[in-house]
Amino acid sequence: TSKLHSVPACQAIVKKAAARRLGNAYGCETLPETGSRYQIQFAIIKDTATLYLDTSGEGLYKRGYRAQNMGAPLRETLAAALVTLSRYRGKDPFCDPFCGSGTIPIEAALIAKNRAPGLDRSFAAQRWKNMNSCLWLEAADEAQDKEFLGTYDIWGGDIDPAAVELARHNAVLAGVEDCVRFEAADAGKFHRDSEYGQLVTNPPYGERLMEKKEAEALYRSFGQAHRGLPPKWRTVVLSSHTEFERCFGRPADKKRKLYNGMLKCDAFLYGR
């Protein structure tokens, strides 16, 4: 840990030092805060300070396709990590019975198509004068040349028709509406016959007391439906509920500790 522990004080020191250095270089007493944004970030580890220039701007988890969300959405980067944990590569059927605004199936489609993350968003460094704008265009062209064209079986279901409509809208914004299907469906009646497949989902956690009981009933219903899946399916369920495995009716083969925002969660993995 560092002896410097006040974040606002450290921010003020960094800003003052940067302003003084730039003021000396340009012969200015005061610096106008206009023009392109060059955001400075810092980290202090064991009293060693490291300074960074933020080339991204908005967080990298923002891919540029999710204009709206339903309640507390799953970050795109975490959704992609869950898909990767399931070892999905675009060949097998892929399902999310609690799809919400569609983030997990959309990220699965982007992985299947080998779409570069952030291809449809802008970055702060694109507006920097010392960055050649042609390089960004060349990088985008190179990424598009590496995309796969194919037919994929990717499905998302949610009991809320409004969520399904929003998921379809987000799929259009992400450019994957041709390879993802969304429909209003009850996760307690989920069923698939294909020998192989991946199921990745982020069901409601039930943070409040009454919602917790509802979540437990939901897990029991979904667990019953899940037991009807062929044995070679792989499943990843993200939940913060401490009684998930008991309610689901089966202990996980593996568990990974993750954070959904500031919320501690477990990724429960089923299938080898």
C-alpha positions as a Markdown table, in Angstrom:
| # | Residue | x | y | z |
|---|---|---|---|---|
| 1 | Thr | 0.0 | 0.0 | 0.0 |
| 2 | Ser | 1.0 | 3.6 | -0.6 |
| 3 | Lys | 1.5 | 6.4 | 2.0 |
| 4 | Leu | -0.5 | 8.6 | -0.4 |
| 5 | His | -4.1 | 7.4 | 0.1 |
| 6 | Ser | -6.3 | 10.5 | -0.7 |
| 7 | Val | -7.4 | 10.1 | -4.3 |
| 8 | Pro | -8.6 | 13.7 | -4.7 |
| 9 | Ala | -5.3 | 15.0 | -3.3 |
| 10 | Cys | -3.3 | 12.9 | -5.7 |
| 11 | Gln | -5.5 | 14.0 | -8.6 |
| 12 | Ala | -4.8 | 17.7 | -7.7 |
| 13 | Ile | -1.1 | 17.0 | -7.5 |
| 14 | Val | -1.0 | 15.4 | -10.9 |
| 15 | Lys | -3.1 | 18.1 | -12.5 |
| 16 | Lys | -0.9 | 20.9 | -11.0 |
| 17 | Ala | 2.3 | 19.2 | -12.1 |
| 18 | Ala | 1.0 | 18.7 | -15.7 |
| 19 | Ala | -0.3 | 22.3 | -15.9 |
| 20 | Arg | 3.1 | 23.6 | -14.6 |
| 21 | Arg | 5.1 | 21.5 | -17.1 |
| 22 | Leu | 2.9 | 22.5 | -20.0 |
| 23 | Gly | 2.8 | 26.1 | -18.9 |
| 24 | Asn | 6.6 | 26.2 | -19.0 |
| 25 | Ala | 6.7 | 24.6 | -22.4 |
| 26 | Tyr | 4.2 | 27.0 | -24.0 |
| 27 | Gly | 5.0 | 30.1 | -21.9 |
| 28 | Cys | 1.6 | 30.3 | -20.4 |
| 29 | Glu | 0.5 | 31.3 | -16.9 |
| 30 | Thr | -2.9 | 29.6 | -17.3 |
| 31 | Leu | -4.0 | 26.9 | -19.7 |
| 32 | Pro | -7.4 | 26.9 | -21.5 |
| 33 | Glu | -9.3 | 23.7 | -20.9 |
| 34 | Thr | -10.5 | 23.4 | -24.5 |
| 35 | Gly | -9.8 | 21.3 | -27.6 |
| 36 | Ser | -9.1 | 17.6 | -27.8 |
| 37 | Arg | -9.2 | 15.7 | -24.5 |
| 38 | Tyr | -5.9 | 14.1 | -23.3 |
| 39 | Gln | -7.0 | 12.4 | -20.1 |
| 40 | Ile | -4.2 | 11.6 | -17.7 |
| 41 | Gln | -4.6 | 8.6 | -15.3 |
| 42 | Phe | -2.3 | 7.4 | -12.6 |
| 43 | Ala | -1.7 | 4.4 | -10.4 |
| 44 | Ile | 0.3 | 4.3 | -7.2 |
| 45 | Ile | 1.7 | 0.9 | -6.1 |
| 46 | Lys | 4.2 | 0.7 | -3.2 |
| 47 | Asp | 4.9 | 4.4 | -3.5 |
| 48 | Thr | 5.8 | 4.1 | -7.2 |
| 49 | Ala | 3.5 | 6.3 | -9.4 |
| 50 | Thr | 2.8 | 5.5 | -13.0 |
| 51 | Leu | 1.1 | 8.0 | -15.3 |
| 52 | Tyr | -1.0 | 7.0 | -18.4 |
| 53 | Leu | -2.6 | 8.8 | -21.2 |
| 54 | Asp | -6.1 | 7.4 | -21.7 |
| 55 | Thr | -6.5 | 6.6 | -25.4 |
| 56 | Ser | -9.9 | 5.0 | -25.0 |
| 57 | Gly | -12.2 | 7.6 | -23.5 |
| 58 | Glu | -15.3 | 5.8 | -22.5 |
| 59 | Gly | -14.7 | 2.4 | -20.8 |
| 60 | Leu | -13.7 | -0.4 | -23.2 |
| 61 | Tyr | -16.6 | -2.5 | -22.1 |
| 62 | Lys | -18.8 | -0.1 | -24.0 |
| 63 | Arg | -18.9 | -1.7 | -27.5 |
| 64 | Gly | -21.2 | 1.0 | -29.0 |
| 65 | Tyr | -24.3 | -1.2 | -29.6 |
| 66 | Arg | -26.2 | -0.9 | -26.3 |
| 67 | Ala | -28.1 | 2.4 | -26.3 |
| 68 | Gln | -30.5 | 1.3 | -23.6 |
| 69 | Asn | -30.6 | -1.4 | -21.0 |
| 70 | Met | -33.0 | -3.3 | -18.7 |
| 71 | Gly | -32.4 | -2.6 | -15.0 |
| 72 | Ala | -28.8 | -3.5 | -14.0 |
| 73 | Pro | -27.2 | -4.7 | -17.2 |
| 74 | Leu | -24.3 | -7.1 | -17.5 |
| 75 | Arg | -21.1 | -5.4 | -18.9 |
| 76 | Glu | -20.3 | -6.4 | -22.4 |
| 77 | Thr | -16.7 | -7.5 | -21.4 |
| 78 | Leu | -18.1 | -9.7 | -18.6 |
| 79 | Ala | -20.6 | -11.3 | -21.0 |
| 80 | Ala | -17.8 | -12.0 | -23.5 |
| 81 | Ala | -15.7 | -13.6 | -20.7 |
| 82 | Leu | -18.6 | -15.9 | -19.8 |
| 83 | Val | -19.1 | -16.9 | -23.4 |
| 84 | Thr | -15.3 | -17.7 | -23.6 |
| 85 | Leu | -15.6 | -19.8 | -20.4 |
| 86 | Ser | -18.2 | -21.9 | -22.1 |
| 87 | Arg | -15.6 | -22.6 | -24.9 |
| 88 | Tyr | -18.1 | -21.4 | -27.5 |
| 89 | Arg | -16.6 | -20.9 | -31.0 |
| 90 | Gly | -19.6 | -20.6 | -33.2 |
| 91 | Lys | -20.1 | -24.3 | -34.2 |
| 92 | Asp | -22.6 | -25.6 | -31.6 |
| 93 | Pro | -26.0 | -24.2 | -30.6 |
| 94 | Phe | -25.8 | -21.3 | -28.1 |
| 95 | Cys | -28.6 | -20.4 | -25.7 |
| 96 | Asp | -29.4 | -17.8 | -23.0 |
| 97 | Pro | -32.8 | -18.4 | -21.4 |
| 98 | Phe | -32.6 | -15.1 | -19.3 |
| 99 | Cys | -31.3 | -12.9 | -22.1 |
| 100 | Gly | -32.6 | -9.5 | -20.8 |
| 101 | Ser | -31.3 | -6.8 | -23.3 |
| 102 | Gly | -29.5 | -9.5 | -25.2 |
| 103 | Thr | -25.9 | -8.8 | -24.2 |
| 104 | Ile | -24.7 | -12.5 | -23.8 |
| 105 | Pro | -26.2 | -13.8 | -27.2 |
| 106 | Ile | -24.9 | -10.6 | -28.9 |
| 107 | Glu | -21.4 | -11.1 | -27.5 |
| 108 | Ala | -21.6 | -14.8 | -28.6 |
| 109 | Ala | -22.4 | -13.7 | -32.1 |
| 110 | Leu | -19.5 | -11.2 | -32.2 |
| 111 | Ile | -17.2 | -14.0 | -31.0 |
| 112 | Ala | -18.6 | -16.4 | -33.6 |
| 113 | Lys | -18.1 | -13.8 | -36.4 |
| 114 | Asn | -14.7 | -12.9 | -35.1 |
| 115 | Arg | -15.8 | -9.3 | -34.9 |
| 116 | Ala | -13.2 | -6.9 | -33.4 |
| 117 | Pro | -14.5 | -5.5 | -30.0 |
| 118 | Gly | -15.2 | -1.8 | -30.3 |
| 119 | Leu | -15.3 | -1.8 | -34.1 |
| 120 | Asp | -18.5 | 0.3 | -34.0 |
| 121 | Arg | -17.4 | 2.8 | -31.4 |
| 122 | Ser | -15.0 | 5.8 | -31.3 |
| 123 | Phe | -11.9 | 6.2 | -29.1 |
| 124 | Ala | -10.5 | 9.4 | -27.5 |
| 125 | Ala | -7.2 | 9.1 | -29.4 |
| 126 | Gln | -8.9 | 9.4 | -32.8 |
| 127 | Arg | -9.2 | 13.1 | -32.0 |
| 128 | Trp | -5.6 | 13.6 | -31.1 |
| 129 | Lys | -3.6 | 15.8 | -33.5 |
| 130 | Asn | -0.5 | 13.6 | -33.3 |
| 131 | Met | -2.5 | 10.4 | -34.4 |
| 132 | Asn | -2.8 | 9.8 | -38.2 |
| 133 | Ser | -6.5 | 9.3 | -38.9 |
| 134 | Cys | -5.7 | 6.9 | -41.8 |
| 135 | Leu | -4.2 | 4.4 | -39.3 |
| 136 | Trp | -7.6 | 4.0 | -37.6 |
| 137 | Leu | -9.3 | 3.4 | -41.0 |
| 138 | Glu | -6.6 | 0.9 | -41.9 |
| 139 | Ala | -7.0 | -0.9 | -38.6 |
| 140 | Ala | -10.8 | -1.1 | -39.1 |
| 141 | Asp | -10.4 | -2.5 | -42.6 |
| 142 | Glu | -7.9 | -5.1 | -41.4 |
| 143 | Ala | -10.3 | -6.2 | -38.6 |
| 144 | Gln | -13.3 | -6.5 | -41.1 |
| 145 | Asp | -11.2 | -8.6 | -43.4 |
| 146 | Lys | -10.7 | -11.1 | -40.6 |
| 147 | Glu | -14.4 | -11.6 | -39.9 |
| 148 | Phe | -16.1 | -14.9 | -40.6 |
| 149 | Leu | -19.2 | -15.4 | -42.6 |
| 150 | Gly | -21.4 | -18.3 | -41.6 |
| 151 | Thr | -24.7 | -19.5 | -40.3 |
| 152 | Tyr | -25.0 | -19.7 | -36.5 |
| 153 | Asp | -27.6 | -21.1 | -34.1 |
| 154 | Ile | -27.6 | -18.4 | -31.3 |
| 155 | Trp | -30.8 | -18.0 | -29.3 |
| 156 | Gly | -31.9 | -15.7 | -26.5 |
| 157 | Gly | -35.1 | -16.0 | -24.6 |
| 158 | Asp | -36.8 | -13.9 | -21.9 |
| 159 | Ile | -40.2 | -14.0 | -20.2 |
| 160 | Asp | -40.5 | -10.2 | -20.6 |
| 161 | Pro | -41.6 | -9.2 | -24.2 |
| 162 | Ala | -40.2 | -5.7 | -23.7 |
| 163 | Ala | -36.7 | -7.1 | -23.0 |
| 164 | Val | -36.9 | -9.3 | -26.1 |
| 165 | Glu | -37.8 | -6.2 | -28.3 |
| 166 | Leu | -34.9 | -4.3 | -26.8 |
| 167 | Ala | -32.5 | -7.3 | -27.4 |
| 168 | Arg | -33.6 | -7.4 | -31.0 |
| 169 | His | -32.9 | -3.6 | -31.3 |
| 170 | Asn | -29.4 | -4.0 | -29.7 |
| 171 | Ala | -28.6 | -6.9 | -32.1 |
| 172 | Val | -29.4 | -4.6 | -35.1 |
| 173 | Leu | -27.1 | -1.9 | -33.6 |
| 174 | Ala | -24.4 | -4.6 | -33.2 |
| 175 | Gly | -24.9 | -5.8 | -36.8 |
| 176 | Val | -25.6 | -9.4 | -35.7 |
| 177 | Glu | -29.4 | -9.5 | -36.2 |
| 178 | Asp | -28.9 | -12.0 | -39.0 |
| 179 | Cys | -27.4 | -14.6 | -36.7 |
| 180 | Val | -29.2 | -14.2 | -33.4 |
| 181 | Arg | -32.8 | -15.2 | -32.6 |
| 182 | Phe | -34.7 | -13.7 | -29.7 |
| 183 | Glu | -38.2 | -14.8 | -28.4 |
| 184 | Ala | -40.4 | -14.4 | -25.4 |
| 185 | Ala | -40.0 | -17.7 | -23.5 |
| 186 | Asp | -40.2 | -19.1 | -20.0 |
| 187 | Ala | -36.8 | -20.4 | -18.8 |
| 188 | Gly | -38.6 | -23.0 | -16.7 |
| 189 | Lys | -39.7 | -24.7 | -19.9 |
| 190 | Phe | -36.4 | -24.4 | -21.7 |
| 191 | His | -35.6 | -27.5 | -23.8 |
| 192 | Arg | -33.1 | -28.5 | -26.6 |
| 193 | Asp | -32.5 | -31.8 | -28.3 |
| 194 | Ser | -29.1 | -31.2 | -30.0 |
| 195 | Glu | -26.3 | -33.4 | -28.7 |
| 196 | Tyr | -23.9 | -30.5 | -28.1 |
| 197 | Gly | -24.4 | -26.9 | -27.1 |
| 198 | Gln | -23.5 | -24.1 | -24.8 |
| 199 | Leu | -25.8 | -22.4 | -22.4 |
| 200 | Val | -24.6 | -19.1 | -20.8 |
| 201 | Thr | -26.9 | -17.0 | -18.7 |
| 202 | Asn | -27.2 | -14.3 | -16.0 |
| 203 | Pro | -30.5 | -14.9 | -14.2 |
| 204 | Pro | -32.0 | -12.5 | -11.7 |
| 205 | Tyr | -30.1 | -12.6 | -8.4 |
| 206 | Gly | -32.9 | -11.4 | -6.0 |
| 207 | Glu | -31.0 | -8.8 | -4.0 |
| 208 | Arg | -34.1 | -7.9 | -1.8 |
| 209 | Leu | -35.7 | -10.4 | 0.6 |
| 210 | Met | -38.9 | -11.0 | -1.4 |
| 211 | Glu | -37.0 | -11.1 | -4.7 |
| 212 | Lys | -34.6 | -13.5 | -3.2 |
| 213 | Lys | -37.4 | -16.1 | -2.6 |
| 214 | Glu | -38.7 | -15.4 | -6.2 |
| 215 | Ala | -35.1 | -16.0 | -7.5 |
| 216 | Glu | -34.9 | -19.3 | -5.6 |
| 217 | Ala | -38.1 | -20.5 | -7.1 |
| 218 | Leu | -36.8 | -19.4 | -10.5 |
| 219 | Tyr | -33.6 | -21.4 | -10.0 |
| 220 | Arg | -35.5 | -24.5 | -9.0 |
| 221 | Ser | -37.7 | -24.2 | -12.1 |
| 222 | Phe | -34.8 | -23.6 | -14.4 |
| 223 | Gly | -32.8 | -26.4 | -12.7 |
| 224 | Gln | -35.6 | -28.9 | -13.5 |
| 225 | Ala | -35.6 | -27.8 | -17.1 |
| 226 | His | -31.8 | -28.0 | -17.3 |
| 227 | Arg | -31.8 | -31.6 | -16.2 |
| 228 | Gly | -33.6 | -32.4 | -19.4 |
| 229 | Leu | -30.7 | -31.2 | -21.6 |
| 230 | Pro | -28.4 | -33.8 | -23.3 |
| 231 | Pro | -25.4 | -34.6 | -21.1 |
| 232 | Lys | -22.8 | -33.1 | -23.4 |
| 233 | Trp | -24.1 | -29.5 | -23.1 |
| 234 | Arg | -21.8 | -27.0 | -21.3 |
| 235 | Thr | -23.5 | -24.4 | -19.0 |
| 236 | Val | -22.2 | -21.2 | -17.3 |
| 237 | Val | -24.5 | -19.4 | -14.9 |
| 238 | Leu | -23.5 | -16.1 | -13.2 |
| 239 | Ser | -25.2 | -15.4 | -9.9 |
| 240 | Ser | -24.5 | -13.7 | -6.6 |
| 241 | His | -27.1 | -15.8 | -4.8 |
| 242 | Thr | -25.4 | -17.9 | -2.1 |
| 243 | Glu | -28.0 | -20.7 | -2.4 |
| 244 | Phe | -27.9 | -21.0 | -6.2 |
| 245 | Glu | -26.5 | -24.6 | -6.3 |
| 246 | Arg | -29.0 | -25.9 | -3.7 |
| 247 | Cys | -31.9 | -24.3 | -5.5 |
| 248 | Phe | -30.6 | -25.3 | -8.9 |
| 249 | Gly | -30.5 | -28.9 | -7.7 |
| 250 | Arg | -26.9 | -29.7 | -8.6 |
| 251 | Pro | -23.4 | -28.6 | -7.4 |
| 252 | Ala | -21.3 | -26.9 | -10.1 |
| 253 | Asp | -18.4 | -28.9 | -11.6 |
| 254 | Lys | -16.3 | -25.8 | -11.4 |
| 255 | Lys | -16.7 | -22.3 | -10.0 |
| 256 | Arg | -15.1 | -19.0 | -10.8 |
| 257 | Lys | -15.3 | -15.9 | -8.6 |
| 258 | Leu | -16.1 | -12.8 | -10.6 |
| 259 | Tyr | -17.5 | -9.3 | -10.1 |
| 260 | Asn | -20.6 | -7.9 | -11.9 |
| 261 | Gly | -19.9 | -4.2 | -11.3 |
| 262 | Met | -19.2 | -4.0 | -7.6 |
| 263 | Leu | -21.3 | -7.2 | -6.8 |
| 264 | Lys | -19.4 | -10.4 | -5.9 |
| 265 | Cys | -20.6 | -13.3 | -8.0 |
| 266 | Asp | -19.8 | -16.8 | -8.9 |
| 267 | Ala | -19.7 | -18.3 | -12.4 |
| 268 | Phe | -21.1 | -21.8 | -11.9 |
| 269 | Leu | -19.8 | -24.2 | -14.7 |
| 270 | Tyr | -21.5 | -27.4 | -15.6 |
| 271 | Gly | -20.2 | -29.9 | -18.2 |
| 272 | Arg | -16.7 | -30.8 | -19.1 |
